[in-house]
Amino acid sequence: MGETGAVGAPARGIWIGFTVTFALVALALSRVLLSLTDPANTSAPGFMGPAYAAAAVLLAVIVVGLFVRRADVSLGRGFPWVVGVVSFVVSLVPWWGVWTGATFGSSIYSGLRVPQGIVQFWDLLLPMQSIDCASVGVDVYAENNGCLADPTIYAPGVLWLQWVPFDLFSARYVTGLGVLGIVVSSLALLLLARLSTGLGQIVLLVAAVGGPWLLLLERGNLDAVVIWVAVAAVILVRRWDSLWAWSVAAALFWLMGTWKYYPFAMGLMLVPVLRLRRGWIVLVGYAAAVAVFMAVTWETFRFSSSSNSAMIDYSDMWTLGRVPVVARMLGTTVGAGGIQFGDVLLLLVAVAAVAWGIVVGLSLNRVPWRPSMLATSGSSLFLASVLVAGFGWAYKAAFLLLAVPLVSSLLRSRAGAVVASAVTILLLLGISGVVVWNVVLATLAGIVIAGFAFGLAGVVLVRSVRPVGPDPDREGVRA
């Protein structure tokens, strides 16, 4: 890959995108800090410390990004295995400690600032209980249904697991399923590391011991399965680039959407299927299946998404999202619809980051499009849940790890502006892969990462529809 004119228009465009994005981030931070001047905001003193910390950390990232021009780190071929093994060990050991009653398990979680659930694999237990209740005819979406303490918030597709033979998906098997989830998730992280280079692999290693990743596995949340599906789909279509393989991938994306709705955004990964003859059938079929499911389950969708608007949670613990960050800002209503200026501001941050990523993508010669599929998936999942829906627990940051292979590939560029952009985003990825206790820092970093990755990957995927010359995924990246 390379920049078309190292000191020409592309470089200027990249630096403009960089500047505008972080100028908007600074404005968002200033609105948070100014909330201290609002006498009605009695919670402001409680989050001023984290807000100042967010400003200091982001300033440091910007300074590093402005000065780095070369960062192509070379690591041994076995390093991806280190990433996978570390993820497995650091996830399994504290679980084992808690399961056996040893005090070191909770101590490790506490030291890594990972909040334990009420029970182990709590987020996995809840849908399994819903499946058990639905299997005996209970309406799990009804209030006071006599089987669940609260109506289930999962989409109807989860309940289809009751038809799997031998009742494998049941609350009786939560422990086994949770441990299996740790193994498969660690394998997925290993595969991401194999697709990444140098600094990107180091970021994944950091994430393997970070709060968001460990929280995802400690809870046994179904979002881990979404990550598995994204990685598996890329492997599938790389091995068999045919309509049947793309159709299987589309079916898996659709199934994930029937569990939680926002994974329907993974359908953007299907854009390269248009390279194939009659590939449009896969895209049209996917869009039609999504439309039908949404129409049939519209009320369930509204119930599932309505809870986000109330998720303010002023304690800086474990949360991401537009709603809690805007709640910390000095409030200003825009127009007659009650929209807050903070909502508009965070949307502008995302738009600027997308534009920045697009300019970087346009400056490149040839980039592998399969890593771009992963980046599109991770960024769209994060934006759909954290920016659009407005709230997400800290493990949503794990979606951003899907962007590491693509962003790390930029480090091989000879263009300083491209390398600086990649280093900046990778530093932010390292931050989002660790932080679970500073909602302003983690959310702003995540929105910038997701926006940049979405814009960059979008350019590559659109270009993949009409490839020119050898397939870069098979021939390598041109620097």
Order of alpha helices (4+ residues) and beta strands (2+ residues): alpha-alpha-alpha-alpha-alpha-alpha-alpha-alpha-alpha-alpha-alpha-alpha-beta-alpha-beta-beta-alpha-alpha-beta-alpha-alpha-alpha-alpha
